Amino acid sequence: MNQSYDLIFVYNADSGLIAMLGDITHRIVSPQTYPCKLCALTYSVNGMSRDWKNFVGALGRRVIFLHRDELQKLYGIAEVPLPAAFKINDSQPQLWITAEQFNRCQTLDDLKHLIKETL
């Protein structure tokens, strides 16, 4: 699996329908306390932003999006603050964008600029 992708974006949320419904509710009821800036900037109740999808598609990299439980299951990574992004080097994920960097982004344009700047 890890050899098939160049970049991994990891949400600070768990996978599954129940977790997703809880996340959507949290984002609507109390967006200021929602713990995943990646989700907050790239998703709405209607799904992933078209602007974000187009941006990621234009990166020219193979990208996968994972939830924190999937990151731990696939790569054994559990201690990294999330959200985060990783580049694959020698078949292993290397931290590329930290939670602190994600959390400084206020808009989707800020996030896109960060990615372009650090890629």
LUMRO-132256 format. One record per atom (N, C-alpha, C): residue number from 1; residue in three letters; x, y, z. Coordinates in nm, 2 decimals. Each point is the difference from the previous one (the first is absolute). Layout:
% LUMRO-132256
{k: NUM, r: ALA, px: X, py: Y, pz: Z}
...
This chain:
% LUMRO-132256
{k: 1, r: MET, px: 0.08, py: -0.12, pz: 0.00}
{k: 1, r: MET, px: -0.08, py: 0.12, pz: 0.00}
{k: 1, r: MET, px: 0.09, py: 0.13, pz: 0.00}
{k: 2, r: ASN, px: 0.10, py: 0.00, pz: 0.08}
{k: 2, r: ASN, px: 0.07, py: 0.13, pz: 0.02}
{k: 2, r: ASN, px: 0.09, py: 0.02, pz: -0.13}
{k: 3, r: GLN, px: 0.02, py: -0.09, pz: -0.08}
{k: 3, r: GLN, px: 0.08, py: 0.02, pz: -0.12}
{k: 3, r: GLN, px: -0.09, py: 0.06, pz: -0.12}
{k: 4, r: SER, px: -0.13, py: 0.00, pz: 0.02}
{k: 4, r: SER, px: -0.09, py: 0.05, pz: -0.10}
{k: 4, r: SER, px: -0.02, py: 0.15, pz: 0.00}
{k: 5, r: TYR, px: 0.04, py: 0.06, pz: 0.11}
{k: 5, r: TYR, px: -0.03, py: 0.14, pz: 0.01}
{k: 5, r: TYR, px: 0.12, py: 0.08, pz: 0.03}
{k: 6, r: ASP, px: -0.01, py: 0.13, pz: -0.04}
{k: 6, r: ASP, px: 0.11, py: 0.10, pz: 0.03}
{k: 6, r: ASP, px: -0.02, py: 0.08, pz: 0.12}
{k: 7, r: LEU, px: -0.13, py: 0.03, pz: 0.02}
{k: 7, r: LEU, px: -0.04, py: 0.09, pz: 0.11}
{k: 7, r: LEU, px: -0.12, py: -0.06, pz: 0.08}
{k: 8, r: ILE, px: 0.00, py: 0.02, pz: 0.13}
{k: 8, r: ILE, px: -0.10, py: -0.05, pz: 0.09}
{k: 8, r: ILE, px: -0.05, py: 0.12, pz: 0.08}
{k: 9, r: PHE, px: -0.13, py: 0.03, pz: -0.01}
{k: 9, r: PHE, px: -0.06, py: 0.10, pz: 0.08}
{k: 9, r: PHE, px: -0.08, py: -0.07, pz: 0.11}
{k: 10, r: VAL, px: 0.01, py: 0.03, pz: 0.13}
{k: 10, r: VAL, px: -0.06, py: -0.07, pz: 0.10}
{k: 10, r: VAL, px: -0.09, py: 0.10, pz: 0.09}
{k: 11, r: TYR, px: -0.13, py: -0.04, pz: 0.00}
{k: 11, r: TYR, px: -0.10, py: 0.07, pz: 0.08}
{k: 11, r: TYR, px: 0.02, py: -0.03, pz: 0.15}
{k: 12, r: ASN, px: -0.03, py: 0.10, pz: 0.08}
{k: 12, r: ASN, px: -0.01, py: -0.02, pz: 0.14}
{k: 12, r: ASN, px: -0.14, py: -0.05, pz: 0.04}
{k: 13, r: ALA, px: -0.04, py: -0.11, pz: -0.06}
{k: 13, r: ALA, px: -0.13, py: -0.06, pz: 0.02}
{k: 13, r: ALA, px: 0.01, py: -0.15, pz: -0.03}
{k: 14, r: ASP, px: -0.09, py: -0.08, pz: 0.05}
{k: 14, r: ASP, px: 0.00, py: -0.14, pz: -0.02}
{k: 14, r: ASP, px: -0.08, py: -0.03, pz: -0.12}
{k: 15, r: SER, px: 0.02, py: -0.12, pz: -0.07}
{k: 15, r: SER, px: -0.08, py: -0.04, pz: -0.11}
{k: 15, r: SER, px: -0.13, py: -0.06, pz: 0.05}
{k: 16, r: GLY, px: -0.09, py: -0.02, pz: -0.10}
{k: 16, r: GLY, px: -0.13, py: -0.07, pz: 0.04}
{k: 16, r: GLY, px: -0.12, py: 0.10, pz: 0.00}
{k: 17, r: LEU, px: -0.11, py: -0.06, pz: -0.03}
{k: 17, r: LEU, px: -0.12, py: 0.08, pz: -0.01}
{k: 17, r: LEU, px: -0.04, py: 0.08, pz: 0.13}
{k: 18, r: ILE, px: 0.01, py: -0.07, pz: 0.11}
{k: 18, r: ILE, px: -0.04, py: 0.07, pz: 0.13}
{k: 18, r: ILE, px: 0.09, py: 0.11, pz: 0.03}
{k: 19, r: ALA, px: 0.13, py: -0.02, pz: -0.02}
{k: 19, r: ALA, px: 0.10, py: 0.11, pz: 0.02}
{k: 19, r: ALA, px: -0.03, py: 0.11, pz: -0.10}
{k: 20, r: MET, px: -0.03, py: -0.03, pz: -0.12}
{k: 20, r: MET, px: -0.02, py: 0.11, pz: -0.10}
{k: 20, r: MET, px: -0.12, py: 0.08, pz: 0.04}
{k: 21, r: LEU, px: -0.11, py: -0.06, pz: 0.04}
{k: 21, r: LEU, px: -0.12, py: 0.07, pz: 0.04}
{k: 21, r: LEU, px: 0.03, py: 0.09, pz: 0.12}
{k: 22, r: GLY, px: 0.08, py: -0.05, pz: 0.10}
{k: 22, r: GLY, px: 0.03, py: 0.08, pz: 0.11}
{k: 22, r: GLY, px: 0.09, py: 0.12, pz: -0.04}
{k: 23, r: ASP, px: 0.09, py: -0.02, pz: -0.10}
{k: 23, r: ASP, px: 0.08, py: 0.11, pz: -0.05}
{k: 23, r: ASP, px: -0.08, py: 0.10, pz: -0.06}
{k: 24, r: ILE, px: -0.09, py: -0.04, pz: -0.09}
{k: 24, r: ILE, px: -0.09, py: 0.10, pz: -0.07}
{k: 24, r: ILE, px: -0.08, py: 0.08, pz: 0.10}
{k: 25, r: THR, px: -0.05, py: -0.07, pz: 0.10}
{k: 25, r: THR, px: -0.08, py: 0.07, pz: 0.10}
{k: 25, r: THR, px: 0.09, py: 0.10, pz: 0.08}
{k: 26, r: HIS, px: 0.12, py: -0.04, pz: 0.04}
{k: 26, r: HIS, px: 0.09, py: 0.09, pz: 0.07}
{k: 26, r: HIS, px: 0.03, py: 0.12, pz: -0.08}
{k: 27, r: ARG, px: 0.03, py: -0.02, pz: -0.13}
{k: 27, r: ARG, px: 0.04, py: 0.11, pz: -0.09}
{k: 27, r: ARG, px: -0.12, py: 0.10, pz: -0.01}
{k: 28, r: ILE, px: -0.12, py: -0.04, pz: 0.00}
{k: 28, r: ILE, px: -0.12, py: 0.08, pz: -0.01}
{k: 28, r: ILE, px: -0.03, py: 0.07, pz: 0.13}
{k: 29, r: VAL, px: 0.00, py: -0.07, pz: 0.11}
{k: 29, r: VAL, px: -0.04, py: 0.05, pz: 0.13}
{k: 29, r: VAL, px: 0.11, py: 0.09, pz: 0.06}
{k: 30, r: SER, px: 0.12, py: -0.04, pz: -0.01}
{k: 30, r: SER, px: 0.11, py: 0.07, pz: 0.07}
{k: 30, r: SER, px: 0.13, py: 0.00, pz: -0.09}
{k: 31, r: PRO, px: -0.01, py: 0.07, pz: -0.11}
{k: 31, r: PRO, px: 0.12, py: -0.01, pz: -0.09}
{k: 31, r: PRO, px: 0.13, py: 0.06, pz: 0.06}
{k: 32, r: GLN, px: -0.01, py: 0.09, pz: 0.09}
{k: 32, r: GLN, px: 0.12, py: 0.06, pz: 0.06}
{k: 32, r: GLN, px: 0.07, py: -0.10, pz: 0.09}
{k: 33, r: THR, px: -0.06, py: -0.11, pz: 0.04}
{k: 33, r: THR, px: 0.07, py: -0.10, pz: 0.08}
{k: 33, r: THR, px: 0.03, py: -0.13, pz: -0.07}
{k: 34, r: TYR, px: -0.03, py: 0.00, pz: -0.13}
{k: 34, r: TYR, px: 0.02, py: -0.12, pz: -0.08}
{k: 34, r: TYR, px: 0.15, py: -0.03, pz: -0.01}
{k: 35, r: PRO, px: 0.05, py: -0.12, pz: 0.03}
{k: 35, r: PRO, px: 0.14, py: -0.02, pz: 0.02}
{k: 35, r: PRO, px: 0.08, py: -0.03, pz: -0.13}
{k: 36, r: CYS, px: -0.07, py: 0.00, pz: -0.12}
{k: 36, r: CYS, px: 0.07, py: -0.04, pz: -0.12}
{k: 36, r: CYS, px: -0.01, py: 0.12, pz: -0.10}
{k: 37, r: LYS, px: 0.11, py: 0.07, pz: -0.01}
{k: 37, r: LYS, px: 0.00, py: 0.12, pz: -0.09}
{k: 37, r: LYS, px: 0.00, py: -0.05, pz: -0.15}
{k: 38, r: LEU, px: 0.06, py: -0.12, pz: -0.03}
{k: 38, r: LEU, px: -0.01, py: -0.05, pz: -0.13}
{k: 38, r: LEU, px: -0.14, py: -0.03, pz: -0.05}
{k: 39, r: CYS, px: -0.08, py: -0.06, pz: 0.09}
{k: 39, r: CYS, px: -0.14, py: -0.02, pz: -0.03}
{k: 39, r: CYS, px: -0.07, py: 0.13, pz: -0.01}
{k: 40, r: ALA, px: 0.02, py: 0.09, pz: 0.09}
{k: 40, r: ALA, px: -0.08, py: 0.12, pz: 0.01}
{k: 40, r: ALA, px: 0.03, py: 0.09, pz: -0.13}
{k: 41, r: LEU, px: 0.12, py: -0.01, pz: -0.05}
{k: 41, r: LEU, px: 0.03, py: 0.08, pz: -0.12}
{k: 41, r: LEU, px: -0.04, py: -0.06, pz: -0.13}
{k: 42, r: THR, px: -0.01, py: -0.13, pz: -0.01}
{k: 42, r: THR, px: -0.01, py: -0.07, pz: -0.12}
{k: 42, r: THR, px: -0.14, py: -0.07, pz: -0.02}
{k: 43, r: TYR, px: -0.08, py: -0.01, pz: 0.10}
{k: 43, r: TYR, px: -0.13, py: -0.07, pz: 0.00}
{k: 43, r: TYR, px: -0.11, py: 0.09, pz: 0.04}
{k: 44, r: SER, px: -0.12, py: -0.02, pz: -0.05}
{k: 44, r: SER, px: -0.12, py: 0.06, pz: 0.05}
{k: 44, r: SER, px: -0.10, py: -0.12, pz: 0.02}
{k: 45, r: VAL, px: -0.12, py: 0.03, pz: 0.04}
{k: 45, r: VAL, px: -0.10, py: -0.11, pz: 0.02}
{k: 45, r: VAL, px: -0.03, py: -0.07, pz: -0.13}
{k: 46, r: ASN, px: 0.04, py: 0.06, pz: -0.11}
{k: 46, r: ASN, px: -0.02, py: -0.06, pz: -0.14}
{k: 46, r: ASN, px: 0.12, py: -0.08, pz: -0.04}
{k: 47, r: GLY, px: 0.10, py: -0.01, pz: 0.08}
{k: 47, r: GLY, px: 0.12, py: -0.08, pz: -0.04}
{k: 47, r: GLY, px: 0.12, py: 0.09, pz: -0.03}
{k: 48, r: MET, px: 0.10, py: -0.07, pz: -0.06}
{k: 48, r: MET, px: 0.12, py: 0.07, pz: -0.03}
{k: 48, r: MET, px: -0.02, py: 0.12, pz: -0.10}
{k: 49, r: SER, px: 0.06, py: 0.11, pz: 0.03}
{k: 49, r: SER, px: -0.01, py: 0.12, pz: -0.09}
{k: 49, r: SER, px: 0.06, py: -0.03, pz: -0.14}
{k: 50, r: ARG, px: -0.08, py: 0.04, pz: -0.10}
{k: 50, r: ARG, px: 0.05, py: -0.01, pz: -0.14}
{k: 50, r: ARG, px: 0.13, py: 0.07, pz: -0.02}
{k: 51, r: ASP, px: 0.02, py: 0.11, pz: 0.06}
{k: 51, r: ASP, px: 0.12, py: 0.08, pz: -0.02}
{k: 51, r: ASP, px: 0.12, py: -0.08, pz: 0.06}
{k: 52, r: TRP, px: -0.02, py: -0.07, pz: 0.11}
{k: 52, r: TRP, px: 0.10, py: -0.08, pz: 0.07}
{k: 52, r: TRP, px: 0.03, py: -0.12, pz: -0.09}
{k: 53, r: LYS, px: -0.10, py: -0.07, pz: -0.05}
{k: 53, r: LYS, px: 0.02, py: -0.12, pz: -0.08}
{k: 53, r: LYS, px: 0.08, py: 0.04, pz: -0.13}
{k: 54, r: ASN, px: -0.04, py: 0.11, pz: -0.06}
{k: 54, r: ASN, px: 0.08, py: 0.05, pz: -0.12}
{k: 54, r: ASN, px: 0.14, py: 0.03, pz: 0.03}
{k: 55, r: PHE, px: 0.02, py: 0.07, pz: 0.11}
{k: 55, r: PHE, px: 0.14, py: 0.03, pz: 0.05}
{k: 55, r: PHE, px: 0.08, py: -0.13, pz: 0.02}
{k: 56, r: VAL, px: -0.05, py: -0.09, pz: 0.07}
{k: 56, r: VAL, px: 0.07, py: -0.12, pz: 0.03}
{k: 56, r: VAL, px: 0.03, py: -0.08, pz: -0.13}
{k: 57, r: GLY, px: -0.10, py: 0.00, pz: -0.09}
{k: 57, r: GLY, px: 0.02, py: -0.07, pz: -0.12}
{k: 57, r: GLY, px: 0.10, py: 0.06, pz: -0.09}
{k: 58, r: ALA, px: 0.02, py: 0.13, pz: 0.01}
{k: 58, r: ALA, px: 0.10, py: 0.07, pz: -0.08}
{k: 58, r: ALA, px: 0.14, py: -0.01, pz: 0.06}
{k: 59, r: LEU, px: 0.02, py: -0.06, pz: 0.12}
{k: 59, r: LEU, px: 0.13, py: 0.00, pz: 0.06}
{k: 59, r: LEU, px: 0.10, py: -0.09, pz: -0.08}
{k: 60, r: GLY, px: -0.05, py: -0.09, pz: -0.08}
{k: 60, r: GLY, px: 0.09, py: -0.09, pz: -0.07}
{k: 60, r: GLY, px: 0.06, py: -0.11, pz: 0.09}
{k: 61, r: ARG, px: -0.06, py: -0.02, pz: 0.11}
{k: 61, r: ARG, px: 0.05, py: -0.10, pz: 0.10}
{k: 61, r: ARG, px: -0.12, py: -0.10, pz: 0.03}
{k: 62, r: ARG, px: 0.04, py: -0.12, pz: 0.03}
{k: 62, r: ARG, px: -0.10, py: -0.10, pz: 0.05}
{k: 62, r: ARG, px: -0.03, py: 0.03, pz: 0.14}
{k: 63, r: VAL, px: -0.12, py: 0.03, pz: 0.03}
{k: 63, r: VAL, px: -0.05, py: 0.05, pz: 0.14}
{k: 63, r: VAL, px: -0.10, py: -0.10, pz: 0.05}
{k: 64, r: ILE, px: 0.01, py: -0.02, pz: 0.13}
{k: 64, r: ILE, px: -0.10, py: -0.08, pz: 0.08}
{k: 64, r: ILE, px: -0.04, py: 0.08, pz: 0.12}
{k: 65, r: PHE, px: -0.12, py: -0.01, pz: 0.04}
{k: 65, r: PHE, px: -0.05, py: 0.07, pz: 0.12}
{k: 65, r: PHE, px: -0.04, py: -0.12, pz: 0.10}
{k: 66, r: LEU, px: 0.06, py: 0.02, pz: 0.12}
{k: 66, r: LEU, px: -0.03, py: -0.10, pz: 0.11}
{k: 66, r: LEU, px: -0.05, py: 0.07, pz: 0.12}
{k: 67, r: HIS, px: -0.07, py: -0.08, pz: 0.09}
{k: 67, r: HIS, px: -0.04, py: 0.04, pz: 0.13}
{k: 67, r: HIS, px: 0.10, py: -0.05, pz: 0.10}
{k: 68, r: ARG, px: 0.00, py: 0.05, pz: 0.12}
{k: 68, r: ARG, px: 0.10, py: -0.03, pz: 0.10}
{k: 68, r: ARG, px: 0.01, py: -0.15, pz: 0.03}
{k: 69, r: ASP, px: -0.12, py: -0.07, pz: 0.01}
{k: 69, r: ASP, px: 0.01, py: -0.14, pz: 0.02}
{k: 69, r: ASP, px: 0.06, py: -0.08, pz: -0.12}
{k: 70, r: GLU, px: -0.02, py: 0.05, pz: -0.12}
{k: 70, r: GLU, px: 0.05, py: -0.07, pz: -0.12}
{k: 70, r: GLU, px: 0.15, py: 0.02, pz: 0.00}
{k: 71, r: LEU, px: 0.05, py: 0.12, pz: 0.04}
{k: 71, r: LEU, px: 0.14, py: 0.03, pz: 0.00}
{k: 71, r: LEU, px: 0.07, py: -0.09, pz: 0.10}
{k: 72, r: GLN, px: -0.06, py: -0.02, pz: 0.11}
{k: 72, r: GLN, px: 0.06, py: -0.09, pz: 0.10}
{k: 72, r: GLN, px: 0.00, py: -0.15, pz: -0.05}
{k: 73, r: LYS, px: -0.11, py: -0.04, pz: -0.06}
{k: 73, r: LYS, px: -0.01, py: -0.14, pz: -0.04}
{k: 73, r: LYS, px: 0.10, py: -0.02, pz: -0.12}
{k: 74, r: LEU, px: 0.01, py: 0.09, pz: -0.09}
{k: 74, r: LEU, px: 0.08, py: -0.03, pz: -0.12}
{k: 74, r: LEU, px: 0.15, py: 0.03, pz: 0.02}
{k: 75, r: TYR, px: 0.03, py: 0.10, pz: 0.09}
{k: 75, r: TYR, px: 0.14, py: 0.04, pz: 0.01}
{k: 75, r: TYR, px: 0.05, py: -0.01, pz: 0.15}
{k: 76, r: GLY, px: -0.08, py: -0.03, pz: 0.09}
{k: 76, r: GLY, px: 0.04, py: 0.00, pz: 0.14}
{k: 76, r: GLY, px: 0.03, py: 0.13, pz: 0.06}
{k: 77, r: ILE, px: -0.05, py: 0.11, pz: -0.06}
{k: 77, r: ILE, px: 0.03, py: 0.13, pz: 0.05}
{k: 77, r: ILE, px: -0.12, py: 0.05, pz: 0.08}
{k: 78, r: ALA, px: 0.02, py: 0.03, pz: 0.13}
{k: 78, r: ALA, px: -0.10, py: 0.04, pz: 0.09}
{k: 78, r: ALA, px: 0.03, py: 0.13, pz: 0.08}
{k: 79, r: GLU, px: 0.13, py: 0.03, pz: 0.01}
{k: 79, r: GLU, px: 0.04, py: 0.11, pz: 0.09}
{k: 79, r: GLU, px: 0.01, py: 0.14, pz: -0.07}
{k: 80, r: VAL, px: -0.02, py: 0.00, pz: -0.13}
{k: 80, r: VAL, px: 0.01, py: 0.13, pz: -0.07}
{k: 80, r: VAL, px: -0.13, py: 0.08, pz: 0.02}
{k: 81, r: PRO, px: 0.01, py: 0.13, pz: 0.04}
{k: 81, r: PRO, px: -0.12, py: 0.08, pz: 0.01}
{k: 81, r: PRO, px: -0.06, py: 0.02, pz: -0.14}
{k: 82, r: LEU, px: -0.13, py: -0.01, pz: -0.01}
{k: 82, r: LEU, px: -0.07, py: 0.01, pz: -0.12}
{k: 82, r: LEU, px: -0.09, py: 0.12, pz: -0.01}
{k: 83, r: PRO, px: -0.04, py: 0.05, pz: -0.11}
{k: 83, r: PRO, px: 0.03, py: -0.06, pz: -0.14}
{k: 83, r: PRO, px: 0.15, py: 0.02, pz: -0.03}
{k: 84, r: ALA, px: 0.04, py: -0.08, pz: -0.10}
{k: 84, r: ALA, px: 0.14, py: 0.00, pz: -0.04}
{k: 84, r: ALA, px: 0.00, py: -0.05, pz: -0.15}
{k: 85, r: ALA, px: 0.11, py: 0.03, pz: -0.06}
{k: 85, r: ALA, px: 0.02, py: -0.06, pz: -0.13}
{k: 85, r: ALA, px: 0.14, py: -0.06, pz: -0.01}
{k: 86, r: PHE, px: 0.01, py: -0.10, pz: -0.07}
{k: 86, r: PHE, px: 0.13, py: -0.08, pz: -0.01}
{k: 86, r: PHE, px: 0.04, py: -0.01, pz: -0.15}
{k: 87, r: LYS, px: 0.13, py: 0.00, pz: -0.03}
{k: 87, r: LYS, px: 0.05, py: -0.04, pz: -0.13}
{k: 87, r: LYS, px: 0.06, py: -0.14, pz: 0.02}
{k: 88, r: ILE, px: -0.02, py: -0.08, pz: -0.10}
{k: 88, r: ILE, px: 0.06, py: -0.14, pz: 0.00}
{k: 88, r: ILE, px: 0.14, py: 0.01, pz: -0.05}
{k: 89, r: ASN, px: 0.10, py: -0.04, pz: 0.09}
{k: 89, r: ASN, px: 0.14, py: -0.01, pz: -0.03}
{k: 89, r: ASN, px: 0.05, py: -0.14, pz: 0.03}
{k: 90, r: ASP, px: 0.06, py: -0.07, pz: -0.10}
{k: 90, r: ASP, px: 0.04, py: -0.14, pz: 0.03}
{k: 90, r: ASP, px: -0.11, py: -0.08, pz: 0.06}
{k: 91, r: SER, px: -0.12, py: 0.01, pz: -0.06}
{k: 91, r: SER, px: -0.12, py: -0.08, pz: 0.04}
{k: 91, r: SER, px: -0.05, py: 0.03, pz: 0.14}
{k: 92, r: GLN, px: 0.05, py: 0.11, pz: 0.06}
{k: 92, r: GLN, px: -0.04, py: 0.03, pz: 0.14}
{k: 92, r: GLN, px: -0.05, py: 0.15, pz: 0.00}
{k: 93, r: PRO, px: -0.11, py: 0.02, pz: 0.08}
{k: 93, r: PRO, px: -0.05, py: 0.14, pz: 0.01}
{k: 93, r: PRO, px: 0.09, py: 0.08, pz: 0.09}
{k: 94, r: GLN, px: 0.04, py: 0.12, pz: -0.06}
{k: 94, r: GLN, px: 0.08, py: 0.10, pz: 0.08}
{k: 94, r: GLN, px: -0.09, py: 0.12, pz: 0.01}
{k: 95, r: LEU, px: -0.01, py: 0.05, pz: 0.13}
{k: 95, r: LEU, px: -0.08, py: 0.12, pz: 0.02}
{k: 95, r: LEU, px: 0.04, py: 0.12, pz: -0.09}
{k: 96, r: TRP, px: -0.10, py: 0.05, pz: -0.06}
{k: 96, r: TRP, px: 0.02, py: 0.11, pz: -0.10}
{k: 96, r: TRP, px: -0.06, py: 0.13, pz: 0.05}
{k: 97, r: ILE, px: -0.13, py: -0.01, pz: 0.04}
{k: 97, r: ILE, px: -0.07, py: 0.12, pz: 0.05}
{k: 97, r: ILE, px: -0.06, py: -0.04, pz: 0.13}
{k: 98, r: THR, px: 0.04, py: 0.08, pz: 0.10}
{k: 98, r: THR, px: -0.04, py: -0.03, pz: 0.14}
{k: 98, r: THR, px: -0.14, py: 0.06, pz: 0.04}
{k: 99, r: ALA, px: -0.05, py: -0.05, pz: 0.11}
{k: 99, r: ALA, px: -0.13, py: 0.05, pz: 0.05}
{k: 99, r: ALA, px: 0.00, py: 0.15, pz: 0.02}
{k: 100, r: GLU, px: 0.12, py: 0.05, pz: 0.05}
{k: 100, r: GLU, px: 0.01, py: 0.14, pz: 0.03}
{k: 100, r: GLU, px: -0.01, py: 0.08, pz: -0.13}
{k: 101, r: GLN, px: 0.06, py: -0.05, pz: -0.11}
{k: 101, r: GLN, px: 0.00, py: 0.07, pz: -0.13}
{k: 101, r: GLN, px: -0.15, py: 0.00, pz: -0.05}
{k: 102, r: PHE, px: -0.07, py: -0.12, pz: 0.01}
{k: 102, r: PHE, px: -0.14, py: 0.00, pz: -0.04}
{k: 102, r: PHE, px: -0.08, py: 0.10, pz: 0.08}
{k: 103, r: ASN, px: 0.02, py: 0.00, pz: 0.13}
{k: 103, r: ASN, px: -0.08, py: 0.08, pz: 0.08}
{k: 103, r: ASN, px: 0.02, py: 0.15, pz: -0.02}
{k: 104, r: ARG, px: 0.11, py: 0.04, pz: -0.06}
{k: 104, r: ARG, px: 0.02, py: 0.14, pz: -0.03}
{k: 104, r: ARG, px: -0.08, py: 0.04, pz: -0.12}
{k: 105, r: CYS, px: -0.04, py: -0.09, pz: -0.08}
{k: 105, r: CYS, px: -0.08, py: 0.03, pz: -0.13}
{k: 105, r: CYS, px: -0.14, py: 0.05, pz: 0.04}
{k: 106, r: GLN, px: -0.04, py: 0.11, pz: -0.05}
{k: 106, r: GLN, px: -0.13, py: 0.05, pz: 0.03}
{k: 106, r: GLN, px: -0.10, py: -0.02, pz: -0.11}
{k: 107, r: THR, px: 0.05, py: -0.02, pz: -0.12}
{k: 107, r: THR, px: -0.08, py: -0.02, pz: -0.12}
{k: 107, r: THR, px: 0.06, py: -0.12, pz: -0.09}
{k: 108, r: LEU, px: -0.08, py: -0.05, pz: -0.09}
{k: 108, r: LEU, px: 0.05, py: -0.10, pz: -0.09}
{k: 108, r: LEU, px: 0.11, py: 0.06, pz: -0.09}
{k: 109, r: ASP, px: 0.00, py: 0.12, pz: -0.03}
{k: 109, r: ASP, px: 0.11, py: 0.06, pz: -0.08}
{k: 109, r: ASP, px: 0.13, py: 0.00, pz: 0.09}
{k: 110, r: ASP, px: -0.01, py: 0.03, pz: 0.13}
{k: 110, r: ASP, px: 0.11, py: -0.01, pz: 0.08}
{k: 110, r: ASP, px: 0.06, py: -0.14, pz: 0.00}
{k: 111, r: LEU, px: -0.08, py: -0.10, pz: 0.00}
{k: 111, r: LEU, px: 0.04, py: -0.14, pz: 0.00}
{k: 111, r: LEU, px: 0.07, py: -0.04, pz: -0.13}
{k: 112, r: LYS, px: -0.06, py: 0.05, pz: -0.11}
{k: 112, r: LYS, px: 0.05, py: -0.03, pz: -0.13}
{k: 112, r: LYS, px: 0.14, py: 0.07, pz: -0.02}
{k: 113, r: HIS, px: 0.01, py: 0.12, pz: 0.05}
{k: 113, r: HIS, px: 0.13, py: 0.07, pz: 0.00}
{k: 113, r: HIS, px: 0.11, py: -0.07, pz: 0.08}
{k: 114, r: LEU, px: -0.04, py: -0.05, pz: 0.12}
{k: 114, r: LEU, px: 0.09, py: -0.08, pz: 0.08}
{k: 114, r: LEU, px: 0.05, py: -0.12, pz: -0.07}
{k: 115, r: ILE, px: -0.09, py: -0.07, pz: -0.07}
{k: 115, r: ILE, px: 0.04, py: -0.12, pz: -0.07}
{k: 115, r: ILE, px: 0.09, py: 0.03, pz: -0.12}
{k: 116, r: LYS, px: -0.03, py: 0.10, pz: -0.07}
{k: 116, r: LYS, px: 0.08, py: 0.04, pz: -0.12}
{k: 116, r: LYS, px: 0.14, py: 0.04, pz: 0.05}
{k: 117, r: GLU, px: 0.00, py: 0.08, pz: 0.11}
{k: 117, r: GLU, px: 0.13, py: 0.05, pz: 0.05}
{k: 117, r: GLU, px: 0.09, py: -0.11, pz: 0.05}
{k: 118, r: THR, px: -0.06, py: -0.11, pz: 0.06}
{k: 118, r: THR, px: 0.09, py: -0.10, pz: 0.06}
{k: 118, r: THR, px: 0.02, py: -0.12, pz: -0.08}
{k: 119, r: LEU, px: -0.07, py: -0.01, pz: -0.12}
{k: 119, r: LEU, px: 0.01, py: -0.12, pz: -0.08}
{k: 119, r: LEU, px: 0.12, py: 0.01, pz: -0.09}
